[in-house]
Amino acid sequence: MAGQYCISLTVSNEAGESEPAFVNITVQNISDTVDIIESIEEGYLEGYLPIKPIALPSGWIIAADTRNVVKIINVMTKEVIAQYQVSAIPNKLSYDFENDRIVVSLKSDKRIAVIDINEDSVYYIDTPYSYNGIVYGEENIAFAISDDWPKGYISIIDIQEKKVLNSIEVSVYKSGLIEYDPIYNNLFFADSGTSSSSLYRYSFNEVTKELKIEQKINNAGGNARDMNISNDGKHLVLCCGSGNGDGYTIFDFDATNLERKFDEFDTGAYPNSGAFSNDGNYFIASNGSKLLLFDANNHSLINTIKSGSYAAAYDKVLFSRGDNIIYNIVESHIYYYKNRIY
């Protein structure tokens, strides 16, 4: 349990009893948004799949390695506090902070994995399709998107009841970019890897458990590679290799109305990935060779960070839960850097 602890040790033998030695320990809640870190050195983990991990506080992440093991690991100390073998290659992770569960979509496997951290167990839910992406909604609901073409499917899955409630047909190519905003009950997904990427917004009815299409942007850019929503549900980015508009920029879409944009982040070169900080004040992006830190309120560039990525690699970026660390996932490496703002 989270809290402050003092551990004591006393040694006794024929000579008597020693004075007690004390160690103070701080235990954080896994969903805490405060980073408790004495110092942050740049470094990396290797041997991990090139998918976004789940960022936790103080250097902890949930990530999948190349042996299909999902781990809760600290990037700085390399300490692993839990690990779970799954049956196939994970292609997306999503975390249920309410119930301490990880949902995992699996490549070429017609089921999803659910990791129950409290029970320290893994179970599977049979599904009609294999999925390229999955995202936890709320109240035991997850959404998963299949990889079929010319038609695909989004399934609504009840994690508690361990069953697929229903699936709807959608037109997507190389899908996998899927995110959910619980504030406005909006589900977003997009084509990926196409010269013209479409972006969709569906509303979700929590009572009827049904999805309804609200908006579609036919040309949101080319070669979509990453998507992220701000925590307040108002901002959405779809990072496309050629940019969203005429230049190499990332549009800051109004997530409540995709026809509008607040402004755009100019990456100067191919926008690979982007993510808002948890407090919503900053935005980190990658252009394939550098990480670019922006002020999210006025969309101005604050700092540039040299990264382990390179132009040929598709990388992913995100902040730690407390925003003190920036992560950059490049092929089999997870790099970490001190946020230059804090």
Protein Blocks (a to p, Z undefined) as FASTA:
>chain_A
ZZddddddddddfkbccdddddddddddfkbcbdcdfbdcddddehiacbdcdddeehia
cdddfkopacdddfklopafbdcddfbdcfbdcddfknopacdddehiacdddddfklop
adddddfbdcfbdcdfeehiacdddfbdfbdcdddddfklopafbdcddddehihiacdd
fklopacdddehiabdcdddddddfklopacdfbdcfbgcehiabdcddfkopaccdddf
kbjblbccdddddfklmkbcfbdcdehiacfbdcddfkopaccddehjaccdddfklopa
fbdcddfbdfkbccdddddfkopaccddehjbccddddfkZZ
